[in-house]
Amino acid sequence: MDREHVTDGRIDGGERRLGWALRAVGVGALVAVALAGGYVWGERQASRRHVVAPAASGHSVRPPTVPSRPATEDAVEVTLTPDAIARAGIKTELVRGDAVTGSVSAPATVTSNAYRETKVHTLVGGILKDVTAELGRSVRAGQPLAVVFSHELADAQMKYLTARAMVAADHQKRERVTKLVEIGAASRQELEEIIAVHEVHDTEVAAARQRLLLLGLSPERVAGLRQASDVVSEVTVMAPGPGVVVSRTGNPGQVVNVGQELFVVADLSTVWVIADLYEKDVAAVQVGSEATVTVPHSRSPTARGRVTYIDPRVDPATRTAKVRVEVPNPSGAFRLGMFVNMAFAVPGRVRTAVVPRAAVQSIGDRSVVYIAASEDEGRFIERTVTLGVAAGDLVQVIDGLEVGERIVSDGAFFVRAEAAKTRAGG
């Protein structure tokens, strides 16, 4: 019994080991089958990705092989036959480098030309008797602007007449003493004293005359001042030059002091346009740069000028600097205080790729061009580009294109249409 039991136990242990071996072989076989199936499935998928689309009439389309730049998921290639290229009028050209001229814009305000602005002051103190100049009125040189009644002017004229009378008396006395000296009735010293006094009085007359001129009397009026009845108590304030009255601070009956400002006359044949340019754009603008001034929502013609001044200071609140441009204003279209737009011409300092506008096509929010593949005539590769400033019929390409590459310049819209068919599954 014990021997049979031992024998049975051995038989049972062998059966267990045999079962485990069979199970291991089965699992290995399953893993091998799974790997083989995955390999076959991957090969089928890879072969599907490399299937070339059948050629349509005149053209064939296939996915990009090895693009010169990383392609986006929407990028495609289009292959056209020579007949299709000729019918569509497709032409290609090399991308060239150029320094494209751009512009920097800024808001601006029209002001008067400070160099052609004259402040008119009264030269005497008194009372304004009459004011003929009105705001906005054009005046000519020498035109009366106001009349000032002044006691000071009358006193100055009386002093002038007194000084002239004393000079006349000194002259007669000098002649009489000269004759007495000749006959020995007067000494030479007396004559010299009279001559000295006469010279002093001459100097006083000259000073009194100059004062009258400074008080506003004309040389003709001073020359005609002979007696007390010729004294006037009014002085007329004249326009110093042609222009427009842009400021008036005096009215009839107002008391004014010597040197008080009454008017501002500005020559508005030229005006200043002051722009507030952001500090990041200041370096691109220089004295002498061209500028174009336009009035928003107006039919007024644009005006051109050049930068004459750039403020070396930057406003800490707005982070802008003042830029001044002088522009002609013969018709008066630009009025003081008017808000305008200013555009400064900024020449390109680095040669970048430029292409014709017709070469750039829009697909959604992307701008694309079509590259002519050098190794396969008639094959065009779509490439997304980033555009810069435009100048005339050319547009700058900031990224996505290099100088020397060949692109479709004419007929790019036809290539875009074929690419659209490809995306749609046509």
NULUM-629653 format. One record per residue (C-alpha): x, y, z. Coordinates in steps of 0.05 Angstrom, whole numbers, plus 5000, padded with zeros to 4 digits. Example, Ala and Ser with C-alpha at 12.3 -4.5 7.8 and 13.67 -1.06 7.14 Angstrom:
<site c1="5246" c2="4910" c3="5156"/>
<site c1="5273" c2="4979" c3="5143"/>
END
This chain:
<site c1="5000" c2="5000" c3="5000"/>
<site c1="5056" c2="5047" c3="5017"/>
<site c1="5092" c2="5033" c3="4952"/>
<site c1="5030" c2="5044" c3="4910"/>
<site c1="5016" c2="5108" c3="4947"/>
<site c1="5085" c2="5133" c3="4933"/>
<site c1="5078" c2="5112" c3="4861"/>
<site c1="5013" c2="5149" c3="4854"/>
<site c1="5044" c2="5210" c3="4885"/>
<site c1="5099" c2="5209" c3="4833"/>
<site c1="5050" c2="5200" c3="4778"/>
<site c1="5009" c2="5259" c3="4803"/>
<site c1="5071" c2="5305" c3="4808"/>
<site c1="5092" c2="5288" c3="4737"/>
<site c1="5024" c2="5304" c3="4711"/>
<site c1="5027" c2="5372" c3="4745"/>
<site c1="5094" c2="5389" c3="4714"/>
<site c1="5070" c2="5367" c3="4645"/>
<site c1="5008" c2="5413" c3="4652"/>
<site c1="5050" c2="5474" c3="4669"/>
<site c1="5096" c2="5462" c3="4609"/>
<site c1="5037" c2="5457" c3="4562"/>
<site c1="5009" c2="5522" c3="4588"/>
<site c1="5075" c2="5558" c3="4578"/>
<site c1="5080" c2="5535" c3="4507"/>
<site c1="5009" c2="5559" c3="4493"/>
<site c1="5022" c2="5629" c3="4520"/>
<site c1="5086" c2="5636" c3="4479"/>
<site c1="5048" c2="5616" c3="4417"/>
<site c1="4995" c2="5668" c3="4430"/>
<site c1="5047" c2="5724" c3="4439"/>
<site c1="5082" c2="5704" c3="4375"/>
<site c1="5016" c2="5706" c3="4337"/>
<site c1="4999" c2="5775" c3="4365"/>
<site c1="5067" c2="5804" c3="4346"/>
<site c1="5061" c2="5777" c3="4276"/>
<site c1="4992" c2="5806" c3="4268"/>
<site c1="5014" c2="5874" c3="4292"/>
<site c1="5073" c2="5874" c3="4243"/>
<site c1="5027" c2="5856" c3="4185"/>
<site c1="4977" c2="5911" c3="4206"/>
<site c1="5033" c2="5963" c3="4210"/>
<site c1="5060" c2="5944" c3="4142"/>
<site c1="4990" c2="5952" c3="4112"/>
<site c1="4981" c2="6020" c3="4144"/>
<site c1="5050" c2="6043" c3="4120"/>
<site c1="5035" c2="6019" c3="4050"/>
<site c1="4969" c2="6057" c3="4052"/>
<site c1="5005" c2="6122" c3="4070"/>
<site c1="5051" c2="6116" c3="4010"/>
<site c1="4997" c2="6103" c3="3958"/>
<site c1="5000" c2="6156" c3="3902"/>
<site c1="4933" c2="6186" c3="3883"/>
<site c1="4913" c2="6170" c3="3812"/>
<site c1="4927" c2="6224" c3="3760"/>
<site c1="4868" c2="6268" c3="3742"/>
<site c1="4860" c2="6303" c3="3675"/>
<site c1="4922" c2="6345" c3="3665"/>
<site c1="4948" c2="6340" c3="3736"/>
<site c1="4962" c2="6293" c3="3794"/>
<site c1="4966" c2="6307" c3="3869"/>
<site c1="5008" c2="6271" c3="3921"/>
<site c1="5028" c2="6285" c3="3993"/>
<site c1="5093" c2="6322" c3="4006"/>
<site c1="5155" c2="6279" c3="4006"/>
<site c1="5213" c2="6318" c3="4037"/>
<site c1="5194" c2="6392" c3="4043"/>
<site c1="5250" c2="6442" c3="4052"/>
<site c1="5215" c2="6469" c3="4114"/>
<site c1="5170" c2="6436" c3="4167"/>
<site c1="5102" c2="6432" c3="4134"/>
<site c1="5036" c2="6445" c3="4169"/>
<site c1="4983" c2="6391" c3="4170"/>
<site c1="4945" c2="6427" c3="4114"/>
<site c1="5005" c2="6434" c3="4068"/>
<site c1="4998" c2="6398" c3="4001"/>
<site c1="5035" c2="6388" c3="3936"/>
<site c1="5006" c2="6398" c3="3868"/>
<site c1="5035" c2="6370" c3="3804"/>
<site c1="5012" c2="6400" c3="3738"/>
<site c1="5026" c2="6379" c3="3667"/>
<site c1="5060" c2="6428" c3="3619"/>
<site c1="4993" c2="6437" c3="3583"/>
<site c1="4957" c2="6455" c3="3648"/>
<site c1="5012" c2="6504" c3="3666"/>
<site c1="5007" c2="6538" c3="3599"/>
<site c1="4931" c2="6543" c3="3601"/>
<site c1="4932" c2="6573" c3="3671"/>
<site c1="4986" c2="6624" c3="3653"/>
<site c1="5029" c2="6602" c3="3711"/>
<site c1="5096" c2="6637" c3="3716"/>
<site c1="5151" c2="6631" c3="3767"/>
<site c1="5207" c2="6676" c3="3790"/>
<site c1="5262" c2="6678" c3="3841"/>
<site c1="5250" c2="6710" c3="3908"/>
<site c1="5293" c2="6772" c3="3913"/>
<site c1="5317" c2="6811" c3="3973"/>
<site c1="5301" c2="6884" c3="3982"/>
<site c1="5297" c2="6938" c3="4035"/>
<site c1="5223" c2="6951" c3="4038"/>
<site c1="5201" c2="7020" c3="4060"/>
<site c1="5148" c2="7018" c3="4115"/>
<site c1="5114" c2="7069" c3="4158"/>
<site c1="5102" c2="7087" c3="4230"/>
<site c1="5036" c2="7122" c3="4248"/>
<site c1="5019" c2="7167" c3="4307"/>
<site c1="4963" c2="7215" c3="4327"/>
<site c1="4981" c2="7288" c3="4319"/>
<site c1="4955" c2="7359" c3="4331"/>
<site c1="4960" c2="7420" c3="4287"/>
<site c1="4992" c2="7482" c3="4319"/>
<site c1="5016" c2="7548" c3="4292"/>
<site c1="5087" c2="7557" c3="4269"/>
<site c1="5118" c2="7588" c3="4331"/>
<site c1="5174" c2="7618" c3="4288"/>
<site c1="5122" c2="7657" c3="4249"/>
<site c1="5080" c2="7678" c3="4309"/>
<site c1="5085" c2="7750" c3="4333"/>
<site c1="5061" c2="7776" c3="4400"/>
<site c1="5036" c2="7848" c3="4398"/>
<site c1="5048" c2="7890" c3="4461"/>
<site c1="5029" c2="7961" c3="4480"/>
<site c1="5089" c2="8006" c3="4487"/>
<site c1="5053" c2="8056" c3="4532"/>
<site c1="5009" c2="8050" c3="4593"/>
<site c1="4938" c2="8078" c3="4589"/>
<site c1="4868" c2="8060" c3="4569"/>
<site c1="4846" c2="8023" c3="4507"/>
<site c1="4803" c2="8070" c3="4468"/>
<site c1="4788" c2="8029" c3="4406"/>
<site c1="4801" c2="7956" c3="4386"/>
<site c1="4791" c2="7940" c3="4313"/>
<site c1="4825" c2="7872" c3="4309"/>
<site c1="4779" c2="7811" c3="4316"/>
<site c1="4797" c2="7739" c3="4329"/>
<site c1="4808" c2="7700" c3="4265"/>
<site c1="4814" c2="7763" c3="4223"/>
<site c1="4869" c2="7766" c3="4172"/>
<site c1="4911" c2="7830" c3="4177"/>
<site c1="4967" c2="7861" c3="4136"/>
<site c1="5031" c2="7893" c3="4158"/>
<site c1="5020" c2="7963" c3="4188"/>
<site c1="4945" c2="7954" c3="4196"/>
<site c1="4917" c2="7988" c3="4259"/>
<site c1="4896" c2="7939" c3="4313"/>
<site c1="4880" c2="7984" c3="4372"/>
<site c1="4886" c2="8055" c3="4399"/>
<site c1="4913" c2="8070" c3="4469"/>
<site c1="4899" c2="8136" c3="4505"/>
<site c1="4961" c2="8152" c3="4547"/>
<site c1="4981" c2="8210" c3="4592"/>
<site c1="5051" c2="8182" c3="4591"/>
<site c1="5056" c2="8194" c3="4517"/>
<site c1="5033" c2="8266" c3="4524"/>
<site c1="5084" c2="8279" c3="4580"/>
<site c1="5140" c2="8250" c3="4537"/>
<site c1="5122" c2="8297" c3="4480"/>
<site c1="5122" c2="8358" c3="4526"/>
<site c1="5192" c2="8338" c3="4551"/>
<site c1="5215" c2="8333" c3="4480"/>
<site c1="5189" c2="8402" c3="4463"/>
<site c1="5221" c2="8431" c3="4526"/>
<site c1="5288" c2="8400" c3="4508"/>
<site c1="5285" c2="8429" c3="4438"/>
<site c1="5268" c2="8498" c3="4465"/>
<site c1="5329" c2="8495" c3="4512"/>
<site c1="5374" c2="8475" c3="4454"/>
<site c1="5349" c2="8534" c3="4413"/>
<site c1="5362" c2="8582" c3="4470"/>
<site c1="5432" c2="8553" c3="4480"/>
<site c1="5447" c2="8563" c3="4406"/>
<site c1="5429" c2="8637" c3="4409"/>
<site c1="5469" c2="8647" c3="4472"/>
<site c1="5529" c2="8612" c3="4441"/>
<site c1="5528" c2="8658" c3="4381"/>
<site c1="5523" c2="8720" c3="4424"/>
<site c1="5580" c2="8701" c3="4471"/>
<site c1="5623" c2="8682" c3="4411"/>
<site c1="5617" c2="8754" c3="4385"/>
<site c1="5633" c2="8782" c3="4454"/>
<site c1="5695" c2="8740" c3="4458"/>
<site c1="5718" c2="8766" c3="4391"/>
<site c1="5714" c2="8839" c3="4416"/>
<site c1="5742" c2="8821" c3="4484"/>
<site c1="5678" c2="8834" c3="4523"/>
<site c1="5673" c2="8761" c3="4547"/>
<site c1="5723" c2="8710" c3="4568"/>
<site c1="5740" c2="8646" c3="4532"/>
<site c1="5720" c2="8606" c3="4593"/>
<site c1="5648" c2="8632" c3="4590"/>
<site c1="5643" c2="8609" c3="4517"/>
<site c1="5668" c2="8539" c3="4534"/>
<site c1="5617" c2="8532" c3="4590"/>
<site c1="5560" c2="8552" c3="4543"/>
<site c1="5584" c2="8502" c3="4491"/>
<site c1="5585" c2="8446" c3="4543"/>
<site c1="5514" c2="8462" c3="4565"/>
<site c1="5491" c2="8464" c3="4493"/>
<site c1="5519" c2="8394" c3="4480"/>
<site c1="5483" c2="8367" c3="4542"/>
<site c1="5417" c2="8395" c3="4517"/>
<site c1="5428" c2="8366" c3="4448"/>
<site c1="5436" c2="8298" c3="4481"/>
<site c1="5371" c2="8308" c3="4520"/>
<site c1="5334" c2="8323" c3="4455"/>
<site c1="5360" c2="8261" c3="4423"/>
<site c1="5340" c2="8219" c3="4483"/>
<site c1="5270" c2="8250" c3="4485"/>
<site c1="5261" c2="8237" c3="4411"/>
<site c1="5282" c2="8164" c3="4419"/>
<site c1="5233" c2="8155" c3="4476"/>
<site c1="5176" c2="8180" c3="4432"/>
<site c1="5195" c2="8129" c3="4379"/>
<site c1="5196" c2="8074" c3="4432"/>
<site c1="5127" c2="8096" c3="4455"/>
<site c1="5100" c2="8083" c3="4386"/>
<site c1="5102" c2="8150" c3="4351"/>
<site c1="5126" c2="8146" c3="4279"/>
<site c1="5188" c2="8185" c3="4257"/>
<site c1="5143" c2="8230" c3="4214"/>
<site c1="5099" c2="8246" c3="4274"/>
<site c1="5160" c2="8264" c3="4317"/>
<site c1="5189" c2="8308" c3="4262"/>
<site c1="5123" c2="8346" c3="4257"/>
<site c1="5122" c2="8360" c3="4332"/>
<site c1="5137" c2="8435" c3="4336"/>
<site c1="5092" c2="8464" c3="4389"/>
<site c1="5044" c2="8444" c3="4445"/>
<site c1="4985" c2="8442" c3="4398"/>
<site c1="5019" c2="8385" c3="4361"/>
<site c1="5020" c2="8340" c3="4423"/>
<site c1="4976" c2="8278" c3="4417"/>
<site c1="4954" c2="8232" c3="4474"/>
<site c1="4936" c2="8172" c3="4431"/>
<site c1="4982" c2="8119" c3="4401"/>
<site c1="4960" c2="8068" c3="4350"/>
<site c1="4982" c2="7995" c3="4357"/>
<site c1="5000" c2="7968" c3="4288"/>
<site c1="5004" c2="7897" c3="4261"/>
<site c1="5078" c2="7878" c3="4256"/>
<site c1="5066" c2="7834" c3="4195"/>
<site c1="5015" c2="7796" c3="4154"/>
<site c1="4978" c2="7739" c3="4188"/>
<site c1="4916" c2="7719" c3="4227"/>
<site c1="4896" c2="7745" c3="4296"/>
<site c1="4897" c2="7682" c3="4338"/>
<site c1="4894" c2="7716" c3="4407"/>
<site c1="4863" c2="7780" c3="4435"/>
<site c1="4866" c2="7800" c3="4508"/>
<site c1="4844" c2="7873" c3="4506"/>
<site c1="4776" c2="7907" c3="4501"/>
<site c1="4756" c2="7981" c3="4498"/>
<site c1="4760" c2="8016" c3="4565"/>
<site c1="4810" c2="7967" c3="4593"/>
<site c1="4871" c2="7994" c3="4631"/>
<site c1="4936" c2="7968" c3="4603"/>
<site c1="5007" c2="7972" c3="4627"/>
<site c1="5071" c2="7983" c3="4589"/>
<site c1="5092" c2="7919" c3="4554"/>
<site c1="5025" c2="7884" c3="4563"/>
<site c1="5007" c2="7833" c3="4509"/>
<site c1="4945" c2="7852" c3="4469"/>
<site c1="4946" c2="7807" c3="4408"/>
<site c1="4981" c2="7748" c3="4375"/>
<site c1="4987" c2="7749" c3="4300"/>
<site c1="5007" c2="7684" c3="4267"/>
<site c1="5027" c2="7671" c3="4195"/>
<site c1="4989" c2="7607" c3="4179"/>
<site c1="5016" c2="7596" c3="4109"/>
<site c1="5055" c2="7540" c3="4143"/>
<site c1="5036" c2="7502" c3="4206"/>
<site c1="5068" c2="7454" c3="4254"/>
<site c1="5040" c2="7385" c3="4265"/>
<site c1="5061" c2="7355" c3="4332"/>
<site c1="5057" c2="7279" c3="4337"/>
<site c1="5061" c2="7237" c3="4400"/>
<site c1="5107" c2="7180" c3="4379"/>
<site c1="5116" c2="7119" c3="4424"/>
<site c1="5186" c2="7109" c3="4450"/>
<site c1="5192" c2="7042" c3="4415"/>
<site c1="5183" c2="7078" c3="4348"/>
<site c1="5226" c2="7139" c3="4362"/>
<site c1="5290" c2="7105" c3="4339"/>
<site c1="5259" c2="7092" c3="4270"/>
<site c1="5246" c2="7167" c3="4258"/>
<site c1="5300" c2="7218" c3="4246"/>
<site c1="5304" c2="7292" c3="4232"/>
<site c1="5292" c2="7298" c3="4157"/>
<site c1="5247" c2="7236" c3="4153"/>
<site c1="5188" c2="7244" c3="4106"/>
<site c1="5119" c2="7249" c3="4137"/>
<site c1="5048" c2="7248" c3="4110"/>
<site c1="4991" c2="7284" c3="4146"/>
<site c1="4919" c2="7265" c3="4135"/>
<site c1="4854" c2="7289" c3="4166"/>
<site c1="4808" c2="7232" c3="4188"/>
<site c1="4738" c2="7231" c3="4157"/>
<site c1="4754" c2="7291" c3="4113"/>
<site c1="4762" c2="7303" c3="4039"/>
<site c1="4818" c2="7351" c3="4051"/>
<site c1="4881" c2="7332" c3="4012"/>
<site c1="4940" c2="7303" c3="4048"/>
<site c1="5001" c2="7345" c3="4062"/>
<site c1="5073" c2="7323" c3="4062"/>
<site c1="5131" c2="7350" c3="4102"/>
<site c1="5195" c2="7330" c3="4138"/>
<site c1="5212" c2="7321" c3="4210"/>
<site c1="5245" c2="7384" c3="4237"/>
<site c1="5250" c2="7368" c3="4311"/>
<site c1="5247" c2="7308" c3="4358"/>
<site c1="5240" c2="7322" c3="4432"/>
<site c1="5297" c2="7289" c3="4470"/>
<site c1="5250" c2="7278" c3="4529"/>
<site c1="5199" c2="7222" c3="4536"/>
<site c1="5135" c2="7237" c3="4575"/>
<site c1="5137" c2="7190" c3="4635"/>
<site c1="5061" c2="7186" c3="4637"/>
<site c1="5047" c2="7169" c3="4564"/>
<site c1="5116" c2="7142" c3="4544"/>
<site c1="5115" c2="7184" c3="4481"/>
<site c1="5161" c2="7237" c3="4452"/>
<site c1="5140" c2="7299" c3="4413"/>
<site c1="5158" c2="7299" c3="4339"/>
<site c1="5148" c2="7363" c3="4298"/>
<site c1="5135" c2="7367" c3="4224"/>
<site c1="5126" c2="7432" c3="4185"/>
<site c1="5075" c2="7428" c3="4128"/>
<site c1="5050" c2="7480" c3="4079"/>
<site c1="4980" c2="7507" c3="4091"/>
<site c1="4965" c2="7556" c3="4034"/>
<site c1="4890" c2="7543" c3="4033"/>
<site c1="4881" c2="7542" c3="4108"/>
<site c1="4854" c2="7471" c3="4108"/>
<site c1="4894" c2="7454" c3="4171"/>
<site c1="4864" c2="7492" c3="4229"/>
<site c1="4897" c2="7502" c3="4296"/>
<site c1="4880" c2="7448" c3="4346"/>
<site c1="4857" c2="7399" c3="4293"/>
<site c1="4869" c2="7325" c3="4305"/>
<site c1="4904" c2="7290" c3="4247"/>
<site c1="4941" c2="7226" c3="4231"/>
<site c1="5016" c2="7227" c3="4217"/>
<site c1="5053" c2="7172" c3="4180"/>
<site c1="5129" c2="7171" c3="4179"/>
<site c1="5167" c2="7136" c3="4123"/>
<site c1="5214" c2="7085" c3="4153"/>
<site c1="5264" c2="7055" c3="4104"/>
<site c1="5281" c2="6981" c3="4113"/>
<site c1="5349" c2="6973" c3="4144"/>
<site c1="5355" c2="6898" c3="4131"/>
<site c1="5347" c2="6865" c3="4063"/>
<site c1="5289" c2="6815" c3="4069"/>
<site c1="5251" c2="6771" c3="4021"/>
<site c1="5198" c2="6807" c3="3980"/>
<site c1="5148" c2="6776" c3="3932"/>
<site c1="5093" c2="6803" c3="3887"/>
<site c1="5025" c2="6812" c3="3919"/>
<site c1="4995" c2="6763" c3="3868"/>
<site c1="5041" c2="6708" c3="3893"/>
<site c1="5009" c2="6708" c3="3962"/>
<site c1="4944" c2="6671" c3="3971"/>
<site c1="4899" c2="6669" c3="4033"/>
<site c1="4873" c2="6603" c3="4061"/>
<site c1="4831" c2="6617" c3="4123"/>
<site c1="4876" c2="6657" c3="4169"/>
<site c1="4939" c2="6634" c3="4134"/>
<site c1="4980" c2="6667" c3="4079"/>
<site c1="5013" c2="6618" c3="4032"/>
<site c1="5058" c2="6617" c3="3971"/>
<site c1="5074" c2="6560" c3="3924"/>
<site c1="5146" c2="6538" c3="3916"/>
<site c1="5168" c2="6509" c3="3849"/>
<site c1="5206" c2="6445" c3="3864"/>
<site c1="5273" c2="6447" c3="3827"/>
<site c1="5280" c2="6371" c3="3822"/>
<site c1="5211" c2="6359" c3="3790"/>
<site c1="5184" c2="6408" c3="3738"/>
<site c1="5110" c2="6422" c3="3747"/>
<site c1="5109" c2="6405" c3="3821"/>
<site c1="5091" c2="6461" c3="3869"/>
<site c1="5095" c2="6458" c3="3945"/>
<site c1="5048" c2="6500" c3="3988"/>
<site c1="5083" c2="6537" c3="4044"/>
<site c1="5055" c2="6582" c3="4099"/>
<site c1="5089" c2="6650" c3="4106"/>
<site c1="5088" c2="6709" c3="4153"/>
<site c1="5079" c2="6776" c3="4118"/>
<site c1="5109" c2="6843" c3="4136"/>
<site c1="5097" c2="6912" c3="4107"/>
<site c1="5072" c2="6923" c3="4036"/>
<site c1="5100" c2="6974" c3="3988"/>
<site c1="5067" c2="6982" c3="3920"/>
<site c1="5061" c2="6914" c3="3885"/>
<site c1="5110" c2="6881" c3="3932"/>
<site c1="5100" c2="6852" c3="4001"/>
<site c1="5153" c2="6834" c3="4052"/>
<site c1="5158" c2="6762" c3="4077"/>
<site c1="5184" c2="6760" c3="4148"/>
<site c1="5185" c2="6684" c3="4156"/>
<site c1="5174" c2="6622" c3="4114"/>
<site c1="5214" c2="6642" c3="4052"/>
<site c1="5286" c2="6654" c3="4034"/>
<site c1="5318" c2="6696" c3="3980"/>
<site c1="5334" c2="6654" c3="3918"/>
<site c1="5276" c2="6605" c3="3923"/>
<site c1="5230" c2="6600" c3="3862"/>
<site c1="5157" c2="6615" c3="3873"/>
<site c1="5094" c2="6620" c3="3831"/>
<site c1="5086" c2="6694" c3="3814"/>
<site c1="5028" c2="6691" c3="3764"/>
<site c1="4971" c2="6641" c3="3768"/>
<site c1="4980" c2="6625" c3="3842"/>
<site c1="4904" c2="6627" c3="3850"/>
<site c1="4898" c2="6568" c3="3801"/>
<site c1="4948" c2="6527" c3="3842"/>
<site c1="4909" c2="6545" c3="3905"/>
<site c1="4845" c2="6520" c3="3873"/>
<site c1="4877" c2="6453" c3="3856"/>
<site c1="4904" c2="6448" c3="3927"/>
<site c1="4833" c2="6462" c3="3953"/>
<site c1="4807" c2="6404" c3="3912"/>
<site c1="4859" c2="6359" c3="3942"/>
<site c1="4838" c2="6379" c3="4013"/>
<site c1="4765" c2="6366" c3="3995"/>
<site c1="4784" c2="6296" c3="3972"/>
<site c1="4774" c2="6312" c3="3898"/>
END
